[in-house]
């Protein structure tokens, strides 16, 4: 059985790797490291199909160091120790660990001494941010290099190389009339692009006939590309961040787009709805108090209705929140208040605000001179509610929106001592 196209075209030298010229070009970091033949332990961080495994293989080969690979999905501490013992007995080797972010702390710790003493040159591959997924001790012993998803130019070069150089595809007379669908469906993943190209060519091939690759043909063969979305990984946090920031930035088109990305990726709809409740208070707040009611009702409705109809409810709420006036005054007020508490400690409650639940407390002055607001016109009386040390301290600053300007006017009339 023939190897997949991506494997057949795997580069054998650094200069043949496409899309990572910042590392592999003549002035690239890895090219300079190879010239010194002194490989450090390193982590390759980047999306799938960008050449992490290939780079590790080439570096070990060019440096003349034995190569051993493990997958973090199927390997454990026992496997790591066996490799380390092998390295101690037979000399230094490159240990490549794919998806190293899946190793737990004890598995990562098992590598520390061998890396420190130089028994192994560790090369770890990860699609997740190493700052979050690799423990600090191991991270400090490794250089981190970032690989980029292939851009349009890189993907087109990869297609051209496959059609020209591959021992199978080069036998066919293939005309690439359109490439947009291939590029879009690859998502910047070189391996996915090559495997899709091979499927398309094999599907369209008829004995004695030329092969024409068009966008419609590729779309029909590929059917539907599942969304690239890792609900437990960095992509999850990146997309929800973009989603919330689009709502905060009042861009309904972007907000609905990121909503669709999460839905297509299989995100928990309740998680999305919870985030909307938070955004309604954090980013809209008192500029439009109805937003929190809308978001909370959306959360309830999503729980009752479920997929797929719940996506309509989510879309309605997202657009409502996105187009609503914004204020983070409530958010800033509680943040500032908590910081003030940390700075000033446990200040005493003024006596007139304390609850005089016993006769002794009354004798001590608890509740004395407290003025009941409802006994005064407009249900308001200007008395001190803050500890003595914090008199006149302002924590709530009304936002610059119509609703909160009303609050500001009211506060200015009632509270002369505060700077509103």
Secondary structure per residue as TSV (DSSP state, phi and psi in degrees):
chain	resnum	aa	ss	phi	psi
A	1	X	-	360.0	130.6
A	2	X	-	-69.5	146.5
A	3	X	-	-66.8	155.1
A	4	X	-	-60.9	154.7
A	5	X	H	-55.9	-41.7
A	6	X	H	-60.6	-34.5
A	7	X	H	-75.5	-38.9
A	8	X	H	-64.6	-31.1
A	9	X	T	-97.4	10.0
A	10	X	-	-58.0	124.4
A	11	X	-	-59.4	146.2
A	12	X	S	-106.4	-15.2
A	13	X	S	-131.8	156.6
A	14	X	G	-57.2	-40.0
A	15	X	G	-67.8	-17.1
A	16	X	G	-87.0	-6.8
A	17	X	-	-75.7	127.0
A	18	X	-	-96.2	136.5
A	19	X	S	93.6	-5.1
A	20	X	-	-123.5	38.6
A	21	X	H	-61.3	-24.7
A	22	X	H	-63.8	-19.5
A	23	X	H	-107.5	-35.6
A	24	X	H	-103.4	-13.2
A	25	X	S	-66.0	173.5
A	26	X	T	-56.1	-36.9
A	27	X	T	-94.6	5.7
A	28	X	S	-72.2	154.6
A	29	X	H	-60.7	-46.0
A	30	X	H	-69.8	-33.4
A	31	X	H	-62.8	-41.2
A	32	X	H	-67.9	-38.0
A	33	X	H	-62.8	-41.9
A	34	X	H	-61.4	-37.9
A	35	X	H	-62.4	-32.9
A	36	X	H	-79.6	-18.5
A	37	X	T	57.8	23.7
A	38	X	-	-119.0	85.4
A	39	X	-	-75.3	125.9
A	40	X	-	-85.9	164.3
A	41	X	-	-69.4	143.4
A	42	X	E	-150.8	161.1
A	43	X	E	-122.3	131.0
A	44	X	E	-102.1	117.5
A	45	X	E	-113.0	121.1
A	46	X	-	179.5	170.0
A	47	X	-	-65.5	167.2
A	48	X	T	-61.2	151.6
A	49	X	T	71.4	27.2
A	50	X	S	-108.4	-1.0
A	51	X	S	105.0	20.1
A	52	X	H	-63.6	-48.2
A	53	X	H	-65.4	-42.9
A	54	X	H	-60.4	-44.3
A	55	X	H	-58.7	-43.4
A	56	X	H	-62.4	-44.2
A	57	X	H	-61.2	-45.3
A	58	X	H	-66.9	-42.3
A	59	X	H	-61.3	-44.5
A	60	X	H	-64.5	-43.7
A	61	X	H	-63.4	-48.4
A	62	X	H	-67.7	-31.7
A	63	X	H	-84.1	-7.9
A	64	X	T	71.3	34.5
A	65	X	-	-115.1	137.9
A	66	X	E	-57.7	148.3
A	67	X	E	-120.6	133.6
A	68	X	E	-137.5	136.8
A	69	X	E	-122.1	146.3
A	70	X	E	-132.1	151.6
A	71	X	E	-106.0	129.7
A	72	X	T	-65.6	-17.5
A	73	X	T	-72.3	-38.7
A	74	X	T	-113.5	-1.6
A	75	X	-	-109.5	156.3
A	76	X	-	-135.0	-166.9
A	77	X	H	-60.8	-37.9
A	78	X	H	-58.8	-44.2
A	79	X	H	-65.0	-39.8
A	80	X	H	-62.3	-45.2
A	81	X	H	-63.9	-37.0
A	82	X	H	-63.7	-40.8
A	83	X	H	-65.8	-41.2
A	84	X	H	-64.4	-42.7
A	85	X	H	-62.3	-39.6
A	86	X	H	-61.6	-42.0
A	87	X	H	-66.4	-40.6
A	88	X	H	-63.6	-38.8
A	89	X	H	-77.8	-35.5
A	90	X	H	-116.1	-1.2
A	91	X	-	112.7	169.9
A	92	X	-	-58.7	142.6
A	93	X	E	-143.6	160.5
A	94	X	E	-88.5	122.1
A	95	X	E	-105.8	113.1
A	96	X	E	-98.4	124.2
A	97	X	E	-117.0	111.9
A	98	X	E	-79.9	140.1
A	99	X	T	55.8	48.8
A	100	X	G	-60.8	-21.7
A	101	X	G	-64.4	-16.1
A	102	X	G	-83.1	-11.3
A	103	X	S	-70.0	137.8
A	104	X	-	-81.1	-179.8
A	105	X	H	-60.9	-43.8
A	106	X	H	-65.8	-36.2
A	107	X	H	-67.6	-41.6
A	108	X	H	-66.8	-39.4
A	109	X	H	-62.7	-29.6
A	110	X	T	-64.6	-17.3
A	111	X	T	-88.5	-17.8
A	112	X	H	-58.9	-53.1
A	113	X	H	-63.1	-41.4
A	114	X	H	-65.9	-36.5
A	115	X	H	-69.6	-44.3
A	116	X	H	-60.6	-42.7
A	117	X	H	-85.1	-9.3
A	118	X	T	84.2	13.9
A	119	X	S	-64.0	-37.7
A	120	X	E	-127.0	149.2
A	121	X	E	-98.9	110.4
A	122	X	E	-84.3	129.0
A	123	X	E	-124.1	110.6
A	124	X	E	-104.9	141.5
A	125	X	E	-112.5	134.5
A	126	X	E	-148.5	143.0
A	127	X	S	-93.7	-3.6
A	128	X	S	-108.4	155.9
A	129	X	-	-61.8	116.4
A	130	X	H	-59.5	-28.0
A	131	X	H	-58.9	-29.2
A	132	X	H	-98.2	-31.4
A	133	X	H	-105.4	-13.1
A	134	X	S	-114.5	131.8
A	135	X	-	-66.5	155.0
A	136	X	H	-60.0	-38.4
A	137	X	H	-63.1	-43.7
A	138	X	H	-72.5	-39.7
A	139	X	H	-60.4	-37.2
A	140	X	T	-68.8	-17.7
A	141	X	T	-96.1	1.5
A	142	X	S	-125.8	146.2
A	143	X	E	-86.4	138.0
A	144	X	E	-105.5	127.5
A	145	X	E	-122.5	131.6
A	146	X	E	-97.4	127.8
A	147	X	-	-102.3	146.6
A	148	X	-	-105.1	146.9
A	149	X	-	-60.9	143.3
A	150	X	-	-67.3	134.4
A	151	X	-	-86.3	-178.8
A	152	X	H	-56.7	-44.8
A	153	X	H	-62.6	-43.9
A	154	X	H	-64.9	-41.4
A	155	X	H	-65.3	-40.0
A	156	X	H	-65.9	-38.1
A	157	X	H	-63.7	-36.9
A	158	X	H	-66.3	-41.1
A	159	X	H	-63.0	-46.7
A	160	X	H	-60.3	-41.5
A	161	X	H	-63.7	-42.2
A	162	X	H	-62.5	-46.1
A	163	X	H	-68.5	-28.1
A	164	X	H	-90.9	-39.4
A	165	X	H	-100.3	-28.4
A	166	X	-	-65.9	136.6
A	167	X	T	-64.8	-25.3
A	168	X	T	-92.3	-54.3
A	169	X	G	-65.1	-30.3
A	170	X	G	-67.7	-14.0
A	171	X	G	-76.2	-21.4
A	172	X	S	-93.5	153.4
A	173	X	-	-93.3	92.3
A	174	X	E	-104.3	126.8
A	175	X	E	-109.4	116.6
A	176	X	E	-87.8	88.9
A	177	X	-	-74.8	-34.9
A	178	X	-	-142.6	143.1
A	179	X	-	-123.5	-5.0
A	180	X	H	-58.0	-41.5
A	181	X	H	-67.2	-41.6
A	182	X	H	-59.6	-45.4
A	183	X	H	-66.4	-42.6
A	184	X	H	-65.5	-43.8
A	185	X	H	-71.5	-21.1
A	186	X	H	-74.9	-29.0
A	187	X	T	61.9	28.5
A	188	X	T	81.3	6.6
A	189	X	-	-96.5	109.3
A	190	X	H	-61.9	-40.9
A	191	X	H	-63.7	-43.4
A	192	X	H	-63.7	-40.4
A	193	X	H	-59.5	-48.6
A	194	X	H	-65.6	-41.3
A	195	X	H	-66.0	-37.6
A	196	X	H	-67.5	-41.9
A	197	X	H	-58.1	-43.7
A	198	X	H	-64.4	-42.0
A	199	X	H	-60.6	-44.6
A	200	X	H	-63.2	-46.7
A	201	X	H	-62.7	-45.2
A	202	X	H	-64.0	-36.0
A	203	X	H	-69.7	-41.1
A	204	X	H	-82.9	-14.0
A	205	X	-	-67.3	127.5
A	206	X	-	-131.0	135.9
A	207	X	T	-52.9	126.0
A	208	X	T	80.7	4.6
A	209	X	-	-117.6	150.1
A	210	X	-	-72.4	156.4
A	211	X	E	-109.4	123.4
A	212	X	E	-111.0	120.3
A	213	X	E	-98.6	119.1
A	214	X	-	-123.2	165.7
A	215	X	H	-62.1	-41.1
A	216	X	H	-64.6	-40.2
A	217	X	H	-64.9	-43.9
A	218	X	H	-63.7	-43.7
A	219	X	H	-62.9	-40.7
A	220	X	H	-67.1	-38.6
A	221	X	H	-74.3	-42.0
A	222	X	H	-75.6	-19.9
A	223	X	-	62.2	-102.5
A	224	X	-	-131.4	128.5
A	225	X	-	-84.9	122.7
A	226	X	-	-64.0	145.4
A	227	X	-	-67.0	138.8
A	228	X	-	-80.8	105.8
A	229	X	-	-159.3	115.6
A	230	X	-	-102.7	107.5
A	231	X	T	-65.7	-17.5
A	232	X	T	-109.2	3.2
A	233	X	S	-114.0	-167.4
A	234	X	H	-64.4	-33.7
A	235	X	H	-57.0	-39.1
A	236	X	H	-56.4	-48.3
A	237	X	H	-73.0	-35.3
A	238	X	H	-64.7	-44.0
A	239	X	H	-73.2	-40.6
A	240	X	H	-66.2	-32.7
A	241	X	H	-64.0	-45.9
A	242	X	H	-62.8	-37.6
A	243	X	H	-62.2	-51.8
A	244	X	H	-65.1	-40.8
A	245	X	H	-68.0	-29.6
A	246	X	H	-70.0	-38.9
A	247	X	H	-64.2	-48.1
A	248	X	H	-59.6	-36.3
A	249	X	T	-85.3	4.3
A	250	X	T	62.5	38.5
A	251	X	-	-112.5	93.7
A	252	X	H	-65.3	-30.9
A	253	X	H	-66.0	-47.9
A	254	X	H	-65.4	-40.8
A	255	X	H	-61.9	-43.5
A	256	X	H	-69.1	-33.9
A	257	X	H	-61.5	-49.5
A	258	X	H	-67.0	-31.5
A	259	X	H	-60.0	-46.0
A	260	X	H	-63.2	-38.8
A	261	X	H	-60.2	-41.9
A	262	X	H	-68.6	-41.8
A	263	X	H	-63.8	-46.7
A	264	X	H	-62.5	-30.8
A	265	X	T	-81.8	-1.9
A	266	X	T	84.3	21.2
A	267	X	-	-62.6	147.6
A	268	X	-	-64.2	120.2
A	269	X	H	-63.8	-29.0
A	270	X	H	-67.2	-36.5
A	271	X	H	-61.8	-44.7
A	272	X	H	-60.8	-45.4
A	273	X	H	-63.3	-38.2
A	274	X	H	-62.5	-40.5
A	275	X	H	-64.0	-33.1
A	276	X	H	-68.0	-37.6
A	277	X	H	-61.8	-43.3
A	278	X	H	-63.8	-46.0
A	279	X	H	-62.0	-35.9
A	280	X	I	-61.3	-31.9
A	281	X	I	-92.8	-43.4
A	282	X	I	-69.4	-41.5
A	283	X	I	-108.2	-14.0
A	284	X	I	-117.1	-51.7
A	285	X	G	50.1	-129.1
A	286	X	G	-77.6	-6.3
A	287	X	G	-66.7	-27.3
A	288	X	-	-156.9	85.0
A	289	X	T	-59.0	-21.8
A	290	X	H	-66.6	-21.5
A	291	X	H	-59.9	-40.2
A	292	X	H	-66.5	-37.1
A	293	X	H	-64.0	-45.2
A	294	X	H	-59.5	-46.3
A	295	X	H	-66.2	-41.5
A	296	X	H	-66.1	-40.7
A	297	X	H	-64.1	-35.7
A	298	X	H	-63.2	-44.4
A	299	X	H	-58.0	-45.0
A	300	X	H	-63.9	-43.0
A	301	X	H	-65.7	-40.4
A	302	X	H	-61.6	-39.9
A	303	X	H	-64.6	-34.0
A	304	X	H	-81.7	-43.7
A	305	X	H	-83.0	-47.9
A	306	X	-	76.4	179.5
A	307	X	T	-77.7	145.2
A	308	X	T	-93.7	-15.0
A	309	X	T	-63.0	-25.7
A	310	X	H	-61.2	-22.5
A	311	X	H	-64.7	-29.9
A	312	X	H	-68.0	-42.6
A	313	X	H	-63.6	-43.9
A	314	X	H	-61.1	-43.4
A	315	X	H	-61.1	-43.4
A	316	X	H	-59.9	-46.1
A	317	X	H	-66.5	-42.2
A	318	X	H	-59.0	-46.2
A	319	X	H	-65.6	-39.6
A	320	X	H	-61.8	-48.1
A	321	X	H	-65.8	-39.2
A	322	X	H	-65.7	-38.4
A	323	X	H	-90.2	0.8
A	324	X	S	-79.0	151.6
A	325	X	-	-60.0	151.8
A	326	X	-	-116.0	146.4
A	327	X	-	-158.0	132.8
A	328	X	-	-109.5	23.4
A	329	X	H	-61.3	-40.8
A	330	X	H	-64.7	-42.0
A	331	X	H	-61.1	-47.4
A	332	X	H	-66.7	-35.7
A	333	X	H	-62.8	-46.8
A	334	X	H	-72.3	-33.8
A	335	X	H	-63.7	-46.4
A	336	X	H	-65.4	-38.2
A	337	X	H	-65.4	-41.8
A	338	X	H	-66.3	-39.6
A	339	X	H	-63.3	-39.3
A	340	X	H	-63.2	-40.8
A	341	X	H	-62.0	-42.0
A	342	X	H	-63.9	-36.3
A	343	X	H	-76.5	-35.7
A	344	X	H	-103.8	-11.7
A	345	X	-	75.0	-158.1
A	346	X	S	-89.6	81.6
A	347	X	-	-71.7	147.4
A	348	X	-	-70.8	146.3
A	349	X	-	-75.2	128.9
A	350	X	-	-53.1	141.4
A	351	X	G	-55.8	-39.0
A	352	X	G	-69.4	-15.5
A	353	X	G	-95.5	-7.7
A	354	X	S	-78.6	152.9
A	355	X	-	-87.3	117.3
A	356	X	-	-88.3	80.7
A	357	X	-	-87.3	-9.5
A	358	X	S	-131.8	165.0
A	359	X	H	-64.6	-38.6
A	360	X	H	-60.6	-41.8
A	361	X	H	-63.3	-37.0
A	362	X	H	-65.5	-41.0
A	363	X	H	-63.9	-30.2
A	364	X	T	-80.9	-4.5
A	365	X	T	98.9	6.3
A	366	X	T	-61.2	129.5
A	367	X	T	78.0	-2.1
A	368	X	T	-69.1	134.1
A	369	X	T	70.6	12.5
A	370	X	-	-69.4	134.4
A	371	X	-	-107.9	120.3
A	372	X	-	-77.5	114.7
A	373	X	G	-55.2	-36.4
A	374	X	G	-72.1	-7.7
A	375	X	G	-87.0	1.1
A	376	X	S	-119.5	155.0
A	377	X	G	-57.9	136.2
A	378	X	G	71.8	10.7
A	379	X	G	55.8	38.1
A	380	X	-	-145.7	138.8
A	381	X	-	-142.6	132.6
A	382	X	-	-79.1	92.3
A	383	X	-	-124.4	167.5
A	384	X	-	-84.3	128.0
A	385	X	-	-114.2	-11.7
A	386	X	S	-89.4	157.8
A	387	X	-	-57.3	154.4
A	388	X	G	-56.1	-36.7
A	389	X	G	-69.4	-15.5
A	390	X	G	-118.1	24.1
A	391	X	T	-55.9	135.9
A	392	X	T	69.1	10.7
A	393	X	-	-74.4	125.3
A	394	X	-	-97.1	126.1
A	395	X	-	-114.8	-32.5
A	396	X	-	-98.9	116.9
A	397	X	-	-111.9	110.5
A	398	X	-	-54.6	142.0
A	399	X	-	-75.0	167.5
A	400	X	S	-87.8	72.8
A	401	X	S	-147.5	163.9
A	402	X	H	-58.6	-44.9
A	403	X	H	-63.9	-47.0
A	404	X	H	-76.0	-19.6
A	405	X	H	-65.6	-32.4
A	406	X	H	-64.4	-43.7
A	407	X	H	-62.2	-40.8
A	408	X	H	-62.3	-43.3
A	409	X	H	-61.7	-42.9
A	410	X	H	-64.0	-44.7
A	411	X	H	-65.1	-37.7
A	412	X	H	-62.8	-38.3
A	413	X	H	-70.6	-38.4
A	414	X	H	-83.9	-42.6
A	415	X	-	-111.8	89.3
A	416	X	T	-68.7	-27.3
A	417	X	T	-76.7	-21.3
A	418	X	S	-88.8	147.8
A	419	X	-	-88.2	85.6
A	420	X	-	-107.8	360.0
